[in-house]
Amino acid sequence: MDAKITLSFDQSVIEKAKKYAENNNISLSRLTEFLLNKVTNSSYKSLDELPVSEWVHMVSEGEVEYQRNPRTNKELKKEYYGKKTK
């Protein structure tokens, strides 16, 4: 039997979660239920032990910022091999 609850999340997390759910053809409610079911039916002692996807980790830990190296693989390879020959 389904029951309703109210949860509060950062607006950006909600938007990302809705998009993720839509892309995976599942409702946000069922996605949340699935994740909570996985967490509560396992023997994880802390959030750090959970094998969860990145967006769930962002919910628990805060926004993640990735920094990419603007150099191309070709540039990195040239730099690497250039140092090897010196």
N, CA and C atoms as a LAMMPS dump frame, in Angstrom:
ITEM: TIMESTEP
0
ITEM: NUMBER OF ATOMS
258
ITEM: BOX BOUNDS ff ff ff
-5.0000000000000000e+02 5.0000000000000000e+02
-5.0000000000000000e+02 5.0000000000000000e+02
-5.0000000000000000e+02 5.0000000000000000e+02
ITEM: ATOMS id mol type element x y z
1 1 1 N 0.833 -1.167 0
2 1 2 C 0 0 0
3 1 3 C 0.892 1.25 0
4 2 1 N 0.618 2.155 -0.888
5 2 2 C 1.394 3.387 -0.973
6 2 3 C 0.942 4.38 0.084
7 3 1 N 1.898 5.134 0.596
8 3 2 C 1.629 6.223 1.535
9 3 3 C 2.405 7.43 1.061
10 4 1 N 1.902 8.612 1.336
11 4 2 C 2.562 9.834 0.904
12 4 3 C 3.43 10.402 2.02
13 5 1 N 4.579 10.968 1.602
14 5 2 C 5.447 11.677 2.53
15 5 3 C 5.888 12.97 1.854
16 6 1 N 6.382 13.893 2.623
17 6 2 C 6.899 15.139 2.081
18 6 3 C 8.394 15.196 2.362
19 7 1 N 9.164 15.437 1.32
20 7 2 C 10.617 15.557 1.434
21 7 3 C 11.036 16.921 0.921
22 8 1 N 12.115 17.448 1.443
23 8 2 C 12.635 18.736 0.977
24 8 3 C 14.056 18.537 0.478
25 9 1 N 14.317 19.031 -0.741
26 9 2 C 15.632 18.958 -1.351
27 9 3 C 15.958 20.303 -1.964
28 10 1 N 17.219 20.529 -2.218
29 10 2 C 17.642 21.705 -2.958
30 10 3 C 16.981 21.658 -4.341
31 11 1 N 16.541 22.804 -4.848
32 11 2 C 15.815 22.866 -6.114
33 11 3 C 16.608 22.263 -7.266
34 12 1 N 17.918 22.509 -7.309
35 12 2 C 18.728 21.971 -8.404
36 12 3 C 18.795 20.438 -8.352
37 13 1 N 18.79 19.877 -7.15
38 13 2 C 18.792 18.425 -6.998
39 13 3 C 17.48 17.857 -7.515
40 14 1 N 16.383 18.52 -7.193
41 14 2 C 15.07 18.07 -7.658
42 14 3 C 15.019 18.064 -9.179
43 15 1 N 15.498 19.133 -9.798
44 15 2 C 15.478 19.228 -11.252
45 15 3 C 16.312 18.116 -11.89
46 16 1 N 17.5 17.86 -11.347
47 16 2 C 18.356 16.802 -11.876
48 16 3 C 17.715 15.429 -11.681
49 17 1 N 17.121 15.215 -10.518
50 17 2 C 16.487 13.932 -10.235
51 17 3 C 15.29 13.698 -11.154
52 18 1 N 14.502 14.738 -11.397
53 18 2 C 13.355 14.613 -12.304
54 18 3 C 13.821 14.26 -13.71
55 19 1 N 14.869 14.906 -14.16
56 19 2 C 15.402 14.626 -15.491
57 19 3 C 15.932 13.194 -15.563
58 20 1 N 16.637 12.781 -14.525
59 20 2 C 17.158 11.406 -14.484
60 20 3 C 16.005 10.404 -14.53
61 21 1 N 14.986 10.64 -13.738
62 21 2 C 13.833 9.742 -13.701
63 21 3 C 13.145 9.7 -15.061
64 22 1 N 12.968 10.858 -15.665
65 22 2 C 12.315 10.923 -16.978
66 22 3 C 13.13 10.178 -18.027
67 23 1 N 14.44 10.37 -18.014
68 23 2 C 15.313 9.691 -18.972
69 23 3 C 15.306 8.177 -18.792
70 24 1 N 14.964 7.725 -17.585
71 24 2 C 14.931 6.294 -17.305
72 24 3 C 13.511 5.754 -17.217
73 25 1 N 12.561 6.57 -17.668
74 25 2 C 11.159 6.148 -17.762
75 25 3 C 10.612 5.611 -16.437
76 26 1 N 10.854 6.369 -15.38
77 26 2 C 10.361 5.994 -14.056
78 26 3 C 9.906 7.272 -13.356
79 27 1 N 8.935 7.156 -12.501
80 27 2 C 8.496 8.342 -11.765
81 27 3 C 9.52 8.666 -10.685
82 28 1 N 9.549 9.911 -10.294
83 28 2 C 10.454 10.33 -9.231
84 28 3 C 10.115 9.606 -7.931
85 29 1 N 8.838 9.387 -7.686
86 29 2 C 8.422 8.659 -6.484
87 29 3 C 8.963 7.24 -6.479
88 30 1 N 8.847 6.545 -7.615
89 30 2 C 9.333 5.157 -7.679
90 30 3 C 10.85 5.088 -7.624
91 31 1 N 11.506 6.07 -8.214
92 31 2 C 12.959 6.118 -8.144
93 31 3 C 13.424 6.3 -6.707
94 32 1 N 12.795 7.233 -5.996
95 32 2 C 13.129 7.472 -4.589
96 32 3 C 12.84 6.228 -3.756
97 33 1 N 11.699 5.602 -4.014
98 33 2 C 11.343 4.376 -3.295
99 33 3 C 12.374 3.281 -3.554
100 34 1 N 12.792 3.121 -4.806
101 34 2 C 13.787 2.117 -5.169
102 34 3 C 15.096 2.347 -4.407
103 35 1 N 15.567 3.607 -4.407
104 35 2 C 16.829 3.919 -3.732
105 35 3 C 16.739 3.719 -2.222
106 36 1 N 15.646 4.167 -1.627
107 36 2 C 15.475 3.978 -0.185
108 36 3 C 15.35 2.499 0.168
109 37 1 N 14.704 1.743 -0.679
110 37 2 C 14.585 0.297 -0.459
111 37 3 C 15.96 -0.365 -0.496
112 38 1 N 16.781 0.016 -1.465
113 38 2 C 18.136 -0.534 -1.553
114 38 3 C 18.957 -0.213 -0.303
115 39 1 N 18.861 1.017 0.153
116 39 2 C 19.639 1.453 1.322
117 39 3 C 19.189 0.731 2.582
118 40 1 N 17.887 0.642 2.792
119 40 2 C 17.375 0.082 4.05
120 40 3 C 17.372 -1.436 4.089
121 41 1 N 17.493 -2.09 2.949
122 41 2 C 17.516 -3.554 2.932
123 41 3 C 18.928 -4.115 2.845
124 42 1 N 19.916 -3.292 3.003
125 42 2 C 21.302 -3.728 2.931
126 42 3 C 21.996 -3.455 4.253
127 43 1 N 23.213 -3.923 4.345
128 43 2 C 23.945 -3.784 5.609
129 43 3 C 24.973 -2.668 5.553
130 44 1 N 24.659 -1.58 4.867
131 44 2 C 25.576 -0.452 4.816
132 44 3 C 25.559 0.278 6.148
133 45 1 N 26.761 0.572 6.659
134 45 2 C 26.864 1.232 7.961
135 45 3 C 26.907 2.755 7.843
136 46 1 N 27.262 3.252 6.655
137 46 2 C 27.323 4.694 6.464
138 46 3 C 27.068 5.019 4.996
139 47 1 N 26.846 6.297 4.719
140 47 2 C 26.633 6.723 3.342
141 47 3 C 27.863 6.48 2.476
142 48 1 N 29.044 6.494 3.083
143 48 2 C 30.277 6.272 2.325
144 48 3 C 30.359 4.871 1.74
145 49 1 N 29.657 3.925 2.32
146 49 2 C 29.698 2.545 1.848
147 49 3 C 28.722 2.283 0.7
148 50 1 N 27.813 3.188 0.471
149 50 2 C 26.784 2.966 -0.542
150 50 3 C 27.348 3.029 -1.953
151 51 1 N 27.075 2.026 -2.774
152 51 2 C 27.489 2.076 -4.182
153 51 3 C 26.419 2.8 -4.997
154 52 1 N 26.338 4.092 -4.806
155 52 2 C 25.261 4.853 -5.438
156 52 3 C 25.774 5.678 -6.593
157 53 1 N 24.88 6.06 -7.443
158 53 2 C 25.265 6.873 -8.585
159 53 3 C 25.651 8.271 -8.13
160 54 1 N 26.3 8.975 -9.012
161 54 2 C 26.848 10.289 -8.693
162 54 3 C 25.803 11.27 -8.189
163 55 1 N 24.631 11.307 -8.8
164 55 2 C 23.647 12.319 -8.394
165 55 3 C 23.127 12.059 -6.991
166 56 1 N 23.067 10.802 -6.558
167 56 2 C 22.648 10.518 -5.184
168 56 3 C 23.736 10.974 -4.227
169 57 1 N 24.986 10.78 -4.604
170 57 2 C 26.091 11.248 -3.773
171 57 3 C 26.031 12.77 -3.631
172 58 1 N 25.661 13.455 -4.698
173 58 2 C 25.537 14.904 -4.639
174 58 3 C 24.451 15.32 -3.662
175 59 1 N 23.378 14.539 -3.587
176 59 2 C 22.299 14.843 -2.645
177 59 3 C 22.804 14.76 -1.218
178 60 1 N 23.604 13.734 -0.94
179 60 2 C 24.056 13.524 0.434
180 60 3 C 25.24 14.403 0.82
181 61 1 N 26.07 14.77 -0.138
182 61 2 C 27.304 15.481 0.169
183 61 3 C 27.338 16.924 -0.314
184 62 1 N 26.446 17.315 -1.155
185 62 2 C 26.476 18.658 -1.728
186 62 3 C 26.942 18.63 -3.166
187 63 1 N 26.906 19.77 -3.794
188 63 2 C 27.234 19.877 -5.217
189 63 3 C 28.674 19.469 -5.496
190 64 1 N 28.86 18.748 -6.595
191 64 2 C 30.171 18.304 -7.029
192 64 3 C 30.598 19.161 -8.208
193 65 1 N 31.848 19.554 -8.222
194 65 2 C 32.352 20.335 -9.345
195 65 3 C 33.506 19.578 -9.984
196 66 1 N 33.367 19.256 -11.255
197 66 2 C 34.418 18.575 -11.984
198 66 3 C 35.234 19.604 -12.74
199 67 1 N 36.537 19.402 -12.734
200 67 2 C 37.418 20.274 -13.493
201 67 3 C 38.117 19.421 -14.532
202 68 1 N 37.932 19.787 -15.78
203 68 2 C 38.562 19.052 -16.868
204 68 3 C 39.788 19.8 -17.343
205 69 1 N 40.768 19.041 -17.75
206 69 2 C 41.96 19.616 -18.326
207 69 3 C 41.609 20.056 -19.749
208 70 1 N 41.837 21.328 -20.08
209 70 2 C 41.442 21.802 -21.405
210 70 3 C 42.317 21.259 -22.538
211 71 1 N 43.403 20.582 -22.212
212 71 2 C 44.278 20.047 -23.253
213 71 3 C 43.671 18.79 -23.862
214 72 1 N 43.935 18.573 -25.122
215 72 2 C 43.441 17.393 -25.823
216 72 3 C 44.348 16.2 -25.522
217 73 1 N 43.859 15.014 -25.837
218 73 2 C 44.674 13.812 -25.656
219 73 3 C 45.95 13.894 -26.486
220 74 1 N 45.822 14.46 -27.679
221 74 2 C 46.986 14.593 -28.557
222 74 3 C 48.042 15.487 -27.897
223 75 1 N 47.601 16.601 -27.298
224 75 2 C 48.524 17.512 -26.621
225 75 3 C 49.165 16.842 -25.416
226 76 1 N 48.378 16.099 -24.66
227 76 2 C 48.918 15.398 -23.491
228 76 3 C 49.939 14.346 -23.898
229 77 1 N 49.643 13.625 -24.973
230 77 2 C 50.557 12.599 -25.468
231 77 3 C 51.875 13.232 -25.909
232 78 1 N 51.78 14.344 -26.632
233 78 2 C 52.973 15.051 -27.099
234 78 3 C 53.806 15.524 -25.908
235 79 1 N 53.133 16.07 -24.899
236 79 2 C 53.835 16.539 -23.697
237 79 3 C 54.508 15.374 -22.974
238 80 1 N 53.792 14.261 -22.837
239 80 2 C 54.317 13.091 -22.148
240 80 3 C 55.557 12.541 -22.852
241 81 1 N 55.436 12.303 -24.142
242 81 2 C 56.556 11.74 -24.886
243 81 3 C 57.69 12.744 -25.04
244 82 1 N 57.367 14.024 -25.048
245 82 2 C 58.397 15.052 -25.118
246 82 3 C 59.277 15.045 -23.884
247 83 1 N 58.677 14.806 -22.724
248 83 2 C 59.43 14.739 -21.47
249 83 3 C 60.252 13.476 -21.4
250 84 1 N 59.768 12.38 -21.996
251 84 2 C 60.478 11.098 -21.963
252 84 3 C 61.795 11.164 -22.718
253 85 1 N 61.845 11.957 -23.788
254 85 2 C 63.047 11.999 -24.626
255 85 3 C 64.073 12.983 -24.123
256 86 1 N 63.726 13.812 -23.174
257 86 2 C 64.679 14.823 -22.676
258 86 3 C 65.599 14.268 -21.64
